[in-house]
Amino acid sequence: MLSNKIFKKFFSTTSKIRKDIEKVTVIGSGVMGSGIGQVSAQVKYNVVIVDRNEASLNNSKIVISKSIECVAKKKFGDDDHKREVFKNDVLDHIRFTTNLKYAITDTDLIIEAIAEDISVKQNLFQTIEKNINKNTILATNTSSISLSKLSQNLKNKKNFCGLHFFNPVPVMKLLEVITINETSNDVLEKIINYGKIIGKVPVKCKDTPGFIVNRLLNPYLFDAFEMYERNDATKEDIDKAMKLGAALPMGPFELADFIGLDILESIKKNYPNKKSKVLEKLVKEHKYGIKSGEGFYKY
């Protein structure tokens, strides 16, 4: 009897949580946006991914399909039927569009995952706010920009927050949940629950430069770049030293290529005392790391 009561209470609570957020809109169909859309659809949220052009959306469909196949293989092994059913179900929960107004109409949660440009994001948020209802939660996936600055033109700041996912989104468990002073407790609770439902481990952080991970990680990376530029050690030996001596899975140069050198160059603006000529040079040459085929290393 007791177990039945607990069982009913659990599903009653879960049902209420799911009703708080049913439709998720992701703005930006790049690597991060596609990943966010995928993990939301995998737990049956209705997802809309929006971008400015069809080419980007078509690429997103391909990326998501391949990623889902990997997840299905892990879940169901060689059972082709179950893998296909799972894949089709996830894809059935995702819509793709270039129509922003359609994408944000009657949605519960909007997650912005576009380029790290503060003015572009601010203009986007102002457009969004004019076309959504007062209860819609607006979140940014920024990894480096101050949320207070991003939201300075918003009227309904209580529904604004940061949801910083990590790449690759379907694999990385961490989700940084960032709040500004105006973010309501109700919104924070809903976002924390959303993070748990999609299989992430949410950690809360105030609006501080770099949040938690990047605040601690980026000075380490830039110190490694400076060491390399001074010819103190080769990048290969620095990577080996940190993997073997600090038990890290990747050295700083391998990790930088994985994150994306263009992203690190953007983040560098928050660390005015940190300089890196080699990083600037590689970014100017469009060598961004793994995603471009070359960064500190060739892939």
Protein Blocks (a to p, Z undefined) as FASTA:
>chain_A
ZZmmmmmmmmmmmmmmmmmpmbdcdehjbfklmmmmmmmmmnopacddddfbfklmmmmm
mmmmmmmmmmmmmmnomalklmmmmmmmmmmmpccdfblklmmgopabdcddbdfdfklm
mmmmmmmmmmccfkbccddfbfkbcfklmmmmpmblmlgccddddddfklmmbdcddddf
klcfklmmmmmmmmmmnopacddddddehijmmmmmmmmmmmmmmmmmnomacfklmmmm
mmmmnopabdfklmmmmnopklmmmmmmmmmmbccfklmmmmmnopabjknopafbcZZ
